[in-house]
């Protein structure tokens, strides 16, 4: 796949060796108009008995958890690799919103075909528990940080360490919260053990199990991804000229898409002149490299 021009960006699954926390470096950058900051470690790793050499970028989370990202892109900065991986939910949420609110798939194709009812998929119930466990562990880490040196004292019997009695009395409320938070983590982990990792498709449906025609679904997904990326690139061009681009940029672009205008093609440029946008008469752009907007 890599030789054919495809690149890889994915999580590294399974258990792998932890990186010493002292080897992580704080990286900061301004990406897509946002301030991004991660603790990262960057190194080369090999797979397939040393035949495949890839790049591993590891993020150290605030709770001490390490997330390994594998990619074949060597030209990007480590923080760009992490940002593209951890911020991909924006596109997934966009797909979900468009599918649920506008039924894009149904507009393209009304034909459905039978789905294999025995095909297994990740269990959404377990995924929800994973999310709760991450939040509970983050709460424990926060309380332990507040408790400081007394975190270990909360687990010690007073008769074994009588000198901790005064400390425990002074911090009893915080210690109680810490014990409750730890107990919640234990309860959730035990509950997750009883939930299978994968379930069959038919377990999520009361009626016939169907899906959109596969080939057309793939085509429409590609179109949606390209359209979203194009809109994101236009938003990046808009950001320097519109102070509220992060809050209203995409809405403004949607209004611009609906305007009438003229298209002029030169040898090296495409000039688009749009009709006035009456809703926002105060907005004016001039000299944009990719947009020529008249208001």
C-alpha positions in Angstrom: 0.0 0.0 0.0 2.8 2.4 0.9 4.6 1.7 -2.4 1.4 2.4 -4.3 1.2 5.9 -2.7 -1.1 5.4 0.3 -0.1 6.6 3.8 -0.9 5.1 7.1 -2.1 6.9 10.2 -3.6 4.7 12.9 -3.4 3.6 16.5 -1.0 0.9 17.6 -3.1 -1.8 19.1 -2.1 -4.3 21.7 0.5 -4.1 24.5 3.8 -2.5 23.8 6.7 -1.2 25.9 6.1 2.0 27.8 8.3 5.0 27.2 10.1 6.6 30.1 8.2 9.8 30.9 11.4 11.8 31.1 11.8 11.2 27.3 8.6 13.1 26.4 8.8 16.6 25.1 6.2 19.3 25.3 5.2 20.4 21.8 3.1 23.5 21.0 1.7 24.8 17.7 -1.0 26.8 16.1 -3.0 24.5 13.9 -6.2 25.3 12.1 -6.4 28.5 14.2 -6.2 26.6 17.5 -3.4 26.4 20.1 -2.4 22.7 20.4 -0.2 21.3 23.1 0.9 17.6 23.7 3.6 15.7 25.5 5.2 13.6 22.7 7.9 11.1 22.0 8.9 10.3 18.4 10.8 7.3 17.2 11.2 4.7 14.4 9.8 1.2 14.8 9.9 -1.9 12.7 7.3 -4.6 11.9 7.1 -7.7 9.8 10.4 -9.0 11.2 12.1 -5.7 10.4 11.0 -5.4 6.8 8.5 -2.5 7.5 9.9 0.7 9.0 7.3 3.1 10.3 7.2 6.1 12.6 5.7 5.9 16.1 4.5 9.1 17.8 3.5 8.5 21.5 1.4 10.9 23.5 1.6 11.1 27.2 -1.8 12.0 28.7 -2.4 13.9 31.9 -3.4 10.7 33.7 -0.1 8.9 32.7 -1.7 6.9 29.9 0.4 6.5 26.8 -1.2 6.5 23.3 0.8 5.1 20.4 0.2 6.4 16.9 1.8 4.7 13.9 2.3 6.5 10.6 4.2 6.3 7.3 4.5 10.1 7.1 8.0 11.2 7.9 7.6 14.7 6.5 5.2 16.0 9.2 6.1 17.4 12.5 5.3 15.1 15.4 2.6 17.5 16.7 0.9 17.5 13.3 0.8 13.7 13.3 -0.8 13.8 16.8 -3.2 16.5 15.9 -4.4 14.7 12.8 -5.0 11.6 14.8 -6.6 13.0 17.9 -8.7 15.6 16.0 -10.2 13.3 13.4 -13.4 13.1 15.4 -14.5 16.4 13.8 -14.9 14.7 10.4 -16.6 11.7 12.0 -19.1 14.0 13.8 -19.7 15.9 10.5 -20.6 12.6 8.8 -22.9 11.6 11.6 -24.6 15.0 11.6 -25.1 15.0 7.8 -26.4 11.4 7.8 -28.9 12.0 10.6 -30.1 15.5 9.8 -30.1 15.4 6.0 -30.2 11.7 5.1 -27.4 12.2 2.5 -27.1 8.5 1.9 -30.8 8.1 1.1 -30.7 11.1 -1.3 -28.1 9.3 -3.4 -29.4 5.7 -3.2 -32.6 4.1 -2.0 -31.4 0.6 -2.8 -30.4 -1.6 0.1 -29.0 -5.1 0.2 -29.0 -7.7 2.9 -26.3 -7.5 5.6 -24.6 -10.5 7.1 -26.4 -10.8 10.4 -23.5 -12.8 11.9 -20.9 -10.2 11.1 -19.3 -8.9 14.3 -18.8 -5.2 15.2 -17.4 -3.4 18.2 -19.9 -3.5 21.1 -21.3 0.1 21.6 -22.0 -0.8 25.3 -18.4 -1.6 25.9 -17.3 1.6 24.1 -19.5 3.6 26.4 -17.9 1.9 29.4 -14.5 2.6 28.1 -15.4 6.3 27.9 -16.7 6.2 31.5 -13.5 4.5 32.7 -11.3 7.1 31.1 -13.3 9.9 32.7 -13.2 8.1 36.1 -9.4 7.5 35.9 -8.9 11.2 35.0 -10.9 12.1 38.1 -8.7 9.8 40.3 -5.6 11.4 38.8 -6.9 14.9 39.6 -7.8 14.0 43.2 -4.5 12.3 43.7 -2.7 15.4 42.6 -4.7 17.5 45.0 -4.2 15.0 47.8 -0.4 15.1 47.1 1.7 13.2 49.5 -1.4 12.0 51.4 -2.7 9.9 48.5 -0.8 6.9 49.8 -1.8 7.7 53.3 -5.5 7.2 52.5 -4.7 3.5 52.0 -2.6 3.1 55.2 -4.1 1.7 58.5 -4.0 4.3 61.3 -2.6 1.8 63.7 0.3 1.1 61.4 1.1 4.8 60.9 -0.4 6.7 63.8 1.5 9.9 62.7 -0.9 10.2 59.7 -3.9 10.6 61.9 -3.8 14.3 62.0 -3.2 14.5 58.3 -6.2 12.2 57.6 -8.5 14.3 59.8 -7.5 17.5 58.0 -8.0 15.9 54.6 -10.9 13.5 55.4 -13.3 15.0 52.8 -10.7 14.8 50.0 -9.6 11.3 51.1 -13.2 10.2 51.0 -13.6 11.5 47.5 -10.5 9.8 46.4 -11.6 6.4 47.8 -15.0 6.8 46.2 -13.4 7.7 42.8 -11.1 4.7 43.0 -14.0 2.4 43.9 -15.9 3.7 40.9 -13.0 2.8 38.6 -12.9 -0.7 40.1 -16.6 -1.1 39.6 -16.6 0.0 36.0 -13.6 -2.2 35.2 -15.4 -5.2 36.7 -18.6 -4.3 34.8 -16.6 -4.1 31.5 -15.3 -7.6 32.0 -18.8 -8.9 31.7 -19.4 -7.1 28.4 -18.2 -8.8 25.2 -15.8 -6.8 23.0 -17.7 -7.6 19.8 -21.3 -8.5 19.1 -23.2 -9.6 16.0 -25.0 -7.1 13.8 -28.3 -8.8 14.4 -28.0 -8.1 18.1 -28.5 -4.4 17.4 -31.5 -4.7 15.1 -35.1 -5.8 15.8 -36.0 -6.2 12.1 -34.3 -7.3 8.9 -30.6 -6.5 8.8 -29.9 -4.4 5.7 -27.3 -1.9 4.5 -26.9 0.6 1.6 -25.5 -0.8 -1.6 -21.8 -1.2 -0.9 -20.2 0.2 -4.1 -22.4 3.3 -4.1 -21.9 3.8 -0.4 -18.1 3.8 -0.9 -18.4 6.3 -3.7 -20.6 8.7 -1.7 -18.3 8.4 1.3 -15.4 9.5 -0.9 -17.4 12.4 -2.2 -18.3 13.5 1.3 -14.7 13.3 2.5 -13.4 15.3 -0.4 -16.2 17.9 0.1 -15.4 18.2 3.8 -11.7 18.6 3.1 -12.4 21.3 0.5 -14.6 23.1 2.9 -11.9 22.9 5.6 -9.3 24.3 3.2 -11.6 27.2 2.4 -12.1 27.8 6.1 -8.4 28.1 6.5 -8.3 30.7 3.8 -11.1 32.6 5.4 -9.7 32.6 8.9 -7.2 35.5 8.5 -10.0 37.7 7.2 -12.8 36.9 9.5 -12.5 37.2 13.3 -15.3 34.8 14.1 -14.1 32.1 11.7 -13.9 29.4 14.4 -17.5 30.1 15.6 -19.3 30.9 12.3 -16.8 30.2 9.5 -18.5 27.1 8.1 -22.0 28.7 8.4 -20.7 31.7 6.4 -19.2 29.4 3.8 -22.5 27.7 3.4 -24.1 31.1 2.7 -21.4 31.8 0.2 -22.0 28.5 -1.6 -25.6 29.5 -2.2 -24.8 32.9 -3.8 -24.8 33.7 -7.4 -21.5 34.8 -9.0 -19.1 34.7 -11.9 -16.2 32.3 -12.6 -13.1 33.4 -14.6 -10.3 31.0 -15.5 -6.9 32.2 -16.3 -3.7 30.3 -17.1 -2.8 29.7 -13.4 -5.7 31.0 -11.3 -9.4 30.5 -10.8 -11.2 33.8 -10.0 -14.6 33.6 -8.3 -16.6 36.8 -7.9 -19.7 36.5 -5.7 -22.8 38.6 -5.5 -23.2 40.8 -2.3 -24.0 38.9 0.9 -26.8 41.0 2.3 -26.9 39.4 5.7 -23.3 40.6 6.4 -22.8 43.9 4.7 -19.9 44.8 7.0 -17.7 41.9 5.7 -15.4 42.7 2.9 -12.4 40.8 1.6 -10.0 42.1 -1.0 -6.8 40.7 -2.4 -7.5 37.1 -1.3 -5.3 34.7 -3.3 -8.1 32.2 -3.8 -11.2 34.3 -3.4 -12.4 37.6 -4.9 -15.5 38.5 -3.0 -17.5 41.6 -3.7 -19.9 42.8 -1.0 
